[in-house]
Amino acid sequence: MYDYDLLVVGSANADLVIGVERRPAAGETVLGSDLAVHPGGKGANQAVAAARLGARTALLARVGDDAHGRLLLDSQRTAGVDTTGVLTGGAPTGVALITVDPSGDNSIVVSPGANARLTPEDVRAAAGLLTRARVVSAQLEVPLETGVEAVRQLAPGSRFVLNPSPPRPLPQELLDACDPLIVNEHEARVILGAGQAGSTPEDWARALLARGPRSVVVTLGAEGALVASAEGLTRVPSVAVDAVDTTGAGDAFAAALAWRLGTGVPLAEAAAYAARVGAAAVTKPGAQESYPTAAEVEAL
């Protein structure tokens, strides 16, 4: 019935990465490493991560008719992603400006570019892709209304996974479709609003579930993740590794989780697998270049 295990509706960016000893304070200039350019963007990252794990994957996104756009298309095709849904033109390819400190932590500023031109009309035109996907995942580096339209075009019985990054208040139609909603602490607090988040991951998960999602996953970095559904709350441990660069690790986690859920495994089991994928990703620099194969995940 399904041609794709996962269809990703989201962004495609060129990541411009500089290593720094520390992040600059306001008004300060610091020297960094040579500039490195990598294919990135939360949507493109998730598509590549899933494809490298063996999932039949497609991407619905928009890039510019420029060198960065060609870089992104080449990366998708090399990973085995179906790029039928990648549209070209309308604006320059999106760009993410990333600084990475010696611990591997990063700070990111995104210029959306063509991502902001991925419209509900584009989603409706690509309805044939959505109806052939077992799982559809989305993020918020494209217009919010584009994600809502993706929900409206879902095939009966398919699953919708949302990572609301960068976070913002979400319409009820989007919240109700999430299975799961994947958030970190910052995203949980923004979605819940000031004074409503509570003080623990369990508080955030329960409060988010009450807003409508069928399930919630709270990512906790080195402390693993918390999964929540009507069946209850379960902690998923992390995997200890030496982190080199955390860029794109959350995307690897989300992609692995979405794909495994589509195979029918329980939420906690899928999250445990996704934690191993995310851990493997931080042991190498860059985003898409760092994503492991299924064999590398098993070895970890």
C-alpha positions as CSV (number, residue, x, y, z in Angstrom):
1,M,0.0,0.0,0.0
2,Y,2.8,2.4,0.8
3,D,5.7,3.3,-1.5
4,Y,7.5,5.2,1.2
5,D,8.3,4.4,4.8
6,L,8.8,8.1,5.5
7,L,8.0,11.3,3.7
8,V,9.6,14.4,5.2
9,V,8.0,17.8,4.7
10,G,10.4,20.4,5.7
11,S,13.4,22.6,5.2
12,A,16.7,22.2,3.2
13,N,19.5,24.5,4.2
14,A,23.2,24.9,3.5
15,D,25.0,24.8,6.9
16,L,27.8,27.3,7.1
17,V,29.8,26.0,10.1
18,I,32.6,27.7,12.1
19,G,34.4,26.2,15.1
20,V,34.9,28.6,18.0
21,E,36.7,28.4,21.3
22,R,33.6,30.2,22.8
23,R,30.6,32.0,21.6
24,P,30.9,35.8,21.3
25,A,29.1,38.1,23.7
26,A,27.1,41.0,22.5
27,G,29.3,43.4,20.5
28,E,32.3,41.1,20.6
29,T,34.2,39.5,17.8
30,V,35.9,36.1,18.1
31,L,38.1,34.2,15.6
32,G,37.0,30.8,14.4
33,S,38.1,28.0,12.2
34,D,37.9,27.9,8.4
35,L,34.4,27.9,7.1
36,A,32.9,24.5,6.3
37,V,29.8,24.2,4.1
38,H,27.6,21.1,4.7
39,P,24.1,20.1,3.4
40,G,21.6,20.6,6.2
41,G,18.2,21.8,7.2
42,K,15.9,19.9,9.5
43,G,13.8,18.4,6.7
44,A,16.7,17.4,4.5
45,N,18.6,16.1,7.6
46,Q,15.8,13.8,8.6
47,A,15.4,12.5,5.1
48,V,19.0,11.6,4.8
49,A,19.1,10.1,8.3
50,A,16.2,7.8,7.5
51,A,17.5,6.8,4.1
52,R,20.9,5.9,5.5
53,L,19.2,3.6,8.0
54,G,17.4,1.8,5.2
55,A,14.0,3.5,5.1
56,R,12.3,4.2,1.7
57,T,12.3,7.9,2.0
58,A,11.1,11.0,0.1
59,L,11.5,14.7,0.7
60,L,9.0,17.5,0.0
61,A,11.0,20.8,0.2
62,R,12.1,23.9,-1.8
63,V,15.6,25.0,-2.6
64,G,17.0,27.8,-4.7
65,D,18.4,27.5,-8.2
66,D,21.9,28.0,-7.0
67,A,25.0,26.1,-5.9
68,H,23.7,25.5,-2.4
69,G,20.5,24.0,-3.9
70,R,22.6,21.6,-6.1
71,L,24.6,20.6,-3.0
72,L,21.5,19.7,-1.2
73,L,20.0,17.7,-4.1
74,D,23.2,15.8,-4.6
75,S,23.3,14.9,-0.9
76,Q,19.7,13.6,-0.9
77,R,20.3,11.5,-4.0
78,T,23.5,10.1,-2.8
79,A,21.7,8.9,0.4
80,G,19.0,7.3,-1.7
81,V,16.2,9.8,-1.0
82,D,13.5,10.3,-3.6
83,T,13.7,14.0,-4.6
84,T,10.6,14.1,-6.8
85,G,9.1,16.5,-4.3
86,V,12.0,18.9,-4.0
87,L,11.0,22.1,-5.8
88,T,13.5,24.6,-7.2
89,G,13.3,28.4,-7.3
90,G,11.4,31.2,-5.8
91,A,14.3,32.4,-3.6
92,P,17.9,31.5,-2.7
93,T,18.4,28.3,-0.8
94,G,18.1,28.6,2.9
95,V,21.2,29.0,5.0
96,A,22.1,28.2,8.6
97,L,24.9,30.0,10.3
98,I,26.4,27.6,12.9
99,T,29.1,28.0,15.5
100,V,30.4,24.9,17.3
101,D,32.4,25.1,20.5
102,P,35.0,22.5,21.8
103,S,32.4,20.5,23.7
104,G,30.4,20.0,20.5
105,D,27.5,22.3,21.5
106,N,26.2,24.6,18.7
107,S,24.4,27.8,18.2
108,I,22.4,28.3,15.0
109,V,20.8,31.2,13.1
110,V,18.7,30.3,10.1
111,S,17.9,32.4,7.0
112,P,14.9,30.5,5.6
113,G,15.2,31.6,1.9
114,A,13.4,29.2,-0.3
115,N,12.0,27.3,2.7
116,A,9.7,30.2,3.4
117,R,8.2,29.7,-0.1
118,L,7.1,26.1,0.5
119,T,3.4,26.7,0.5
120,P,0.2,24.8,1.2
121,E,-0.4,24.9,-2.5
122,D,2.9,23.0,-3.0
123,V,1.7,20.3,-0.5
124,R,-1.6,20.0,-2.3
125,A,0.2,19.6,-5.6
126,A,2.3,16.8,-4.0
127,A,-0.7,15.0,-2.5
128,G,0.3,11.9,-4.4
129,L,3.5,11.7,-2.4
130,L,1.7,12.0,0.9
131,T,-0.9,9.4,0.2
132,R,1.9,6.9,-0.6
133,A,3.8,7.4,2.8
134,R,3.4,5.3,5.8
135,V,4.7,8.1,8.1
136,V,4.9,11.8,7.4
137,S,7.2,14.0,9.5
138,A,7.5,17.8,9.6
139,Q,9.3,20.6,11.4
140,L,8.8,24.4,11.7
141,E,11.5,25.8,9.5
142,V,8.8,26.0,6.8
143,P,5.6,28.0,7.1
144,L,3.2,26.7,9.8
145,E,0.3,26.5,7.4
146,T,2.4,24.2,5.2
147,G,2.6,21.7,8.1
148,V,-1.2,22.0,8.7
149,E,-1.8,21.3,5.0
150,A,0.4,18.2,5.2
151,V,-1.9,16.9,8.0
152,R,-4.9,17.5,5.8
153,Q,-3.4,15.4,3.0
154,L,-2.4,12.4,5.1
155,A,-3.5,9.0,3.8
156,P,-6.0,7.1,6.1
157,G,-3.9,5.0,8.5
158,S,-0.7,6.9,8.1
159,R,1.1,8.6,11.0
160,F,2.2,12.2,11.5
161,V,5.3,13.1,13.5
162,L,6.1,16.7,14.4
163,N,9.3,18.2,15.7
164,P,8.2,21.9,16.4
165,S,11.5,23.5,15.9
166,P,11.9,26.5,16.0
167,P,9.0,26.4,18.5
168,R,5.9,28.5,18.4
169,P,2.3,28.1,19.6
170,L,0.6,25.4,17.6
171,P,-2.9,25.3,16.2
172,Q,-5.2,22.5,17.6
173,E,-5.5,20.8,14.2
174,L,-1.7,20.2,14.2
175,L,-1.5,19.2,17.8
176,D,-4.3,16.6,17.4
177,A,-2.5,14.9,14.6
178,C,0.9,14.4,16.3
179,D,1.9,10.9,17.1
180,P,4.3,11.8,18.5
181,L,5.1,15.4,19.2
182,I,8.9,15.5,19.7
183,V,10.2,18.4,21.8
184,N,13.2,19.4,23.9
185,E,12.9,21.4,27.1
186,H,12.9,24.8,25.3
187,E,10.3,23.7,22.8
188,A,8.1,22.3,25.4
189,R,8.1,25.5,27.4
190,V,7.4,27.7,24.4
191,I,4.4,25.5,23.3
192,L,3.0,25.3,26.8
193,G,3.4,29.0,27.5
194,A,4.9,30.9,30.4
195,G,4.0,29.5,33.8
196,Q,2.3,26.4,32.5
197,A,5.2,24.0,31.8
198,G,6.0,22.8,35.3
199,S,9.5,21.9,36.4
200,T,10.2,18.3,35.3
201,P,10.1,16.4,32.0
202,E,7.2,14.4,33.4
203,D,5.3,17.7,34.0
204,W,6.0,18.9,30.4
205,A,4.9,15.6,28.9
206,R,1.6,15.4,30.8
207,A,0.8,19.0,30.0
208,L,1.5,18.5,26.3
209,L,-0.5,15.3,26.2
210,A,-3.4,17.3,27.6
211,R,-3.2,19.7,24.7
212,G,-4.2,16.9,22.2
213,P,-1.2,14.9,20.8
214,R,-1.7,11.2,20.8
215,S,1.9,10.8,22.2
216,V,4.8,12.9,23.2
217,V,8.6,12.4,23.3
218,V,10.7,14.8,25.3
219,T,14.4,14.6,24.4
220,L,16.8,15.2,27.3
221,G,20.2,15.2,25.7
222,A,22.7,13.2,27.7
223,E,19.9,12.1,30.0
224,G,18.1,10.3,27.2
225,A,14.4,10.8,26.5
226,L,10.9,10.5,28.0
227,V,8.1,9.0,26.1
228,A,4.5,9.6,27.0
229,S,1.1,8.3,25.8
230,A,-2.2,7.2,27.2
231,E,-0.4,4.0,28.4
232,G,1.9,6.1,30.7
233,L,5.4,7.6,30.9
234,T,8.7,5.8,30.2
235,R,12.3,7.0,30.5
236,V,14.6,6.0,27.7
237,P,18.3,6.0,28.7
238,S,21.0,7.7,26.6
239,V,24.1,6.1,25.1
240,A,27.5,7.4,26.4
241,V,29.7,8.6,23.6
242,D,32.4,11.2,23.1
243,A,30.6,14.1,21.4
244,V,32.4,15.9,18.6
245,D,29.5,17.9,17.1
246,T,25.8,17.9,18.1
247,T,24.6,19.6,14.9
248,G,21.7,17.6,13.4
249,A,21.6,15.0,16.2
250,G,18.0,15.9,17.0
251,D,17.1,15.4,13.4
252,A,18.7,12.0,13.3
253,F,16.7,11.1,16.5
254,A,13.4,12.2,15.0
255,A,14.0,10.5,11.7
256,A,14.9,7.2,13.3
257,L,12.0,7.4,15.7
258,A,9.5,8.1,12.9
259,W,10.8,5.3,10.7
260,R,10.8,2.7,13.5
261,L,7.3,3.7,14.5
262,G,6.2,3.0,11.0
263,T,7.5,-0.5,11.2
264,G,5.0,-1.1,14.1
265,V,7.4,-1.2,17.1
266,P,6.2,0.4,20.4
267,L,7.0,4.0,21.1
268,A,9.5,3.3,23.9
269,E,11.4,0.8,21.7
270,A,11.5,3.2,18.8
271,A,12.8,6.0,21.1
272,A,15.5,3.7,22.4
273,Y,16.7,3.0,18.9
274,A,16.5,6.7,18.0
275,A,18.7,7.5,21.0
276,R,21.4,5.2,19.6
277,V,21.1,6.8,16.2
278,G,21.4,10.3,17.8
279,A,24.4,9.2,19.9
280,A,26.2,7.8,16.8
281,A,25.6,11.1,15.0
282,V,27.4,13.3,17.5
283,T,30.6,11.3,17.2
284,K,31.3,12.9,13.8
285,P,31.4,16.5,12.6
286,G,28.6,17.9,10.5
287,A,25.0,16.9,10.2
288,Q,24.2,14.7,7.2
289,E,27.7,13.4,6.9
290,S,27.6,12.2,10.5
291,Y,24.5,10.0,10.1
292,P,25.0,6.3,10.7
293,T,23.9,3.3,8.7
294,A,21.9,0.6,10.4
295,A,25.0,-1.6,10.8
296,E,26.8,1.3,12.6
297,V,23.9,1.7,15.0
298,E,23.9,-2.0,15.8
299,A,27.7,-1.8,16.4
300,L,27.2,1.1,18.9
